[in-house]
């Protein structure tokens, strides 16, 4: 396996710039996730590492070797795409063998590699089937197996679970995490789904309009977001944002004079009796999901608030309630959206 180092990567399409001075160090054997909204540059950055996009400037190093201008086949990476891209007329075995066959690897070595990949991915009973005879999850495992048999330095995944249903996505997340631990491989994974990022990554790279907004472990980003953008993107449901001017005076004494907005996560809000909390709000919608419930509130200022509470909570739609929160759960942001550090 290998490290991946990006040094001031820029990418432009004519007059439109997609990446701005992106620098990043990906450690050997780590599972790094690029996450962000559509158009943030995450897939462009991944494709640049793979060599499927030419960078405008900067340098890309894989295993210490400068591959900035190298052909994709010479970078020793394997990419798994959103679409399975399997040959429908070929068996699973042939699909996994094909790249090695083109690469001139002898038959005996091909058989060993396919057998090993099939065992790791639990595909041993499906090697003689065609893709049409497989489920979506099995097809994606074949696509991953096709990458494994290459024995690459780096695995690159471009939203590989997007075409699966919710249950299969969860199952495949677990399988990919197990695969990473088993192979001890360097993996770079792109998704727009912050739940995937939080559950799978050793390190998350949050991208925003072609720039890296923050890099850190999932819990670093959750507890210490560098900006309002990161705070709103990481966590489900999203963090609540309230204008500092709309917060009761009891809180204003505890916030910085430069604070334009405060943020509190739905799971850190507490329900109390009306006029007994920091502010009052009316329950517009209640979603009961069994073990937990979400209350969608409208504050008197017009601010929308979401509260995550116990599934047995008896609060009803249309009810007016008080909302409380601990001062140490408050995140503060200035007018530009940057986090204000507090003691």
SVG drawing of the C-alpha trace seen along z (x, -y; Angstrom):
<svg xmlns="http://www.w3.org/2000/svg" viewBox="-52 -42 61 64">
<polyline fill="none" stroke="black" stroke-width="0.4" points="0.0,0.0 1.1,-3.6 0.7,-7.2 -1.0,-9.8 0.1,-13.4 -1.5,-16.3 0.4,-19.5 -1.5,-22.7 -3.8,-21.0 -5.7,-23.3 -8.1,-22.2 -9.9,-24.4 -12.4,-23.7 -11.8,-26.6 -12.7,-29.7 -14.3,-27.7 -12.1,-26.6 -13.1,-23.4 -10.3,-22.9 -8.3,-25.6 -4.9,-24.9 -5.9,-21.5 -3.1,-20.1 -3.6,-16.9 -1.7,-14.0 -3.3,-10.5 -1.5,-8.1 -0.6,-4.5 -3.4,-2.1 -6.0,-4.8 -9.6,-5.1 -10.2,-8.7 -13.6,-10.0 -14.1,-13.0 -17.5,-14.5 -19.5,-17.5 -22.5,-18.7 -22.9,-18.3 -20.4,-20.4 -17.9,-20.8 -15.1,-19.1 -14.9,-15.7 -15.2,-13.5 -13.0,-15.8 -10.3,-15.4 -10.6,-11.6 -10.5,-11.4 -7.4,-13.6 -5.7,-11.2 -6.7,-8.3 -5.4,-10.2 -8.8,-10.4 -8.6,-14.2 -5.6,-16.3 -4.7,-18.8 -4.0,-22.4 -1.2,-22.8 0.2,-21.2 1.6,-17.7 0.3,-14.3 2.5,-11.7 1.6,-8.0 4.0,-6.0 6.4,-8.9 6.5,-8.9 5.4,-11.9 2.5,-10.7 1.2,-14.1 1.6,-13.4 1.5,-9.6 -1.0,-7.6 -3.8,-6.1 -2.5,-2.6 0.9,-3.6 -0.4,-5.0 -1.0,-1.5 -4.5,-2.5 -7.8,-0.7 -11.1,-2.6 -14.6,-1.4 -17.4,-3.5 -21.0,-4.3 -22.1,-2.1 -20.9,1.5 -19.7,1.4 -19.6,5.2 -19.6,7.1 -23.0,8.6 -22.0,11.5 -19.1,12.6 -19.3,14.6 -18.2,13.2 -14.9,15.0 -14.3,13.6 -15.2,10.1 -12.7,10.2 -10.0,11.7 -10.4,9.4 -8.1,6.6 -5.4,9.1 -5.8,11.0 -5.3,7.7 -2.3,6.9 -0.6,10.2 -0.8,11.9 -0.5,15.7 -3.5,18.0 -2.3,19.6 -1.7,16.2 -5.1,15.0 -6.9,18.0 -5.1,17.5 -6.0,13.8 -9.7,14.4 -10.0,17.2 -8.6,15.0 -10.8,12.0 -13.9,14.3 -13.2,15.7 -12.7,12.2 -16.0,11.0 -18.0,14.2 -18.4,14.7 -17.1,18.2 -20.5,19.7 -21.2,17.1 -18.1,17.2 -19.9,18.9 -22.9,16.7 -23.6,13.8 -24.2,10.3 -27.9,10.5 -28.2,13.4 -26.8,11.3 -28.3,8.9 -27.2,5.2 -25.0,5.8 -23.4,8.9 -22.7,6.9 -21.0,4.2 -18.9,6.8 -17.8,8.1 -16.8,4.6 -14.8,4.4 -13.3,7.8 -12.1,6.6 -10.2,3.9 -8.8,6.2 -7.2,8.6 -5.1,5.7 -3.2,5.6 -3.1,1.8 -1.3,-0.6 -4.5,-2.7 -8.2,-1.9 -10.4,-4.7 -14.2,-4.6 -16.5,-7.1 -19.9,-6.9 -20.1,-3.1 -23.2,-2.6 -25.4,-5.2 -27.4,-2.7 -28.2,-0.4 -31.3,-0.5 -31.0,-1.6 -30.7,1.9 -28.0,2.9 -26.1,-0.4 -25.8,0.4 -24.7,4.0 -22.1,2.8 -20.8,0.2 -20.1,2.9 -18.5,5.1 -16.2,2.3 -15.1,1.5 -14.3,5.2 -12.5,5.3 -10.3,2.3 -9.3,3.9 -8.5,7.2 -6.5,5.8 -4.9,3.0 -5.3,1.0 -5.1,-2.7 -8.7,-3.7 -10.1,-7.0 -13.8,-7.1 -16.2,-9.8 -19.7,-10.3 -22.3,-13.1 -23.8,-11.1 -22.3,-12.3 -23.7,-9.2 -21.4,-7.1 -18.5,-9.4 -19.1,-9.4 -19.4,-5.6 -16.6,-4.5 -13.8,-7.1 -10.6,-7.2 -10.3,-10.8 -12.9,-13.0 -12.1,-15.7 -14.9,-18.2 -14.9,-20.0 -16.8,-23.2 -16.7,-24.9 -13.4,-23.3 -11.6,-24.0 -10.9,-21.9 -13.0,-23.3 -11.7,-21.0 -9.9,-17.7 -10.3,-15.5 -11.6,-12.4 -15.4,-12.0 -15.7,-13.1 -13.3,-16.0 -15.6,-17.4 -18.7,-16.6 -17.4,-18.3 -15.1,-21.0 -16.3,-22.1 -14.1,-24.8 -17.0,-26.6 -20.7,-27.0 -20.6,-25.0 -18.9,-22.0 -21.2,-22.2 -24.2,-22.1 -23.0,-19.3 -21.7,-16.9 -24.4,-15.4 -27.9,-14.1 -30.3,-15.8 -28.3,-19.0 -27.2,-21.4 -29.7,-24.1 -28.6,-27.7 -30.0,-30.6 -29.2,-34.3 -27.4,-35.6 -29.9,-38.5 -32.8,-36.1 -31.5,-34.3 -32.7,-35.1 -30.6,-37.5 -29.7,-34.6 -27.5,-33.2 -26.2,-36.5 -24.1,-37.0 -22.2,-33.8 -21.3,-34.5 -18.7,-36.5 -19.4,-40.0 -18.3,-38.9 -20.9,-36.1 -23.4,-36.4 -24.9,-32.9 -25.0,-30.1 -25.4,-26.5 -26.9,-23.6 -27.3,-20.1 -30.8,-18.5 -29.7,-15.9 -28.4,-18.6 -31.7,-20.4 -34.0,-19.7 -37.7,-20.1 -39.2,-21.9 -42.4,-23.6 -43.4,-26.8 -41.7,-29.9 -39.3,-27.7 -36.6,-27.4 -34.3,-29.8 -37.0,-30.3 -40.4,-29.0 -41.4,-27.2 -44.4,-25.6 -44.3,-22.0 -45.2,-22.0 -44.5,-18.3 -43.6,-15.3 -41.9,-12.3 -41.9,-9.1 -39.3,-6.6 -39.7,-4.0 -36.7,-4.5 -36.5,-8.2 -38.6,-11.1 -37.9,-14.3 -39.8,-17.5 -39.8,-20.2 -40.5,-23.5 -41.1,-27.1 -39.7,-29.7 -41.5,-33.0 -38.7,-34.7 -39.6,-32.4 -36.5,-30.3 -36.9,-26.6 -35.6,-24.2 -35.3,-20.4 -35.2,-18.5 -34.1,-14.9 -35.8,-13.2 -36.9,-9.8 -39.3,-7.8 -41.8,-7.7 -41.9,-11.5 -45.5,-12.6 -45.2,-16.1 -47.8,-16.5 -48.0,-18.5 -49.4,-22.0 -48.2,-22.1 -46.1,-25.1 -43.0,-24.1 -39.9,-25.6 -36.4,-24.7 -33.3,-24.6 -29.7,-23.7 -26.4,-23.7 -24.0,-26.5 -21.1,-24.0 -23.1,-22.6 -23.3,-25.9 -21.1,-26.6 -20.5,-30.2 -19.9,-31.5 -18.9,-35.0 -20.6,-36.9 -18.3,-35.1 -19.3,-31.7 -16.0,-30.9 -16.0,-29.2 -15.2,-31.4 -13.0,-29.5 -14.2,-29.7 -12.7,-28.4"/>
</svg>
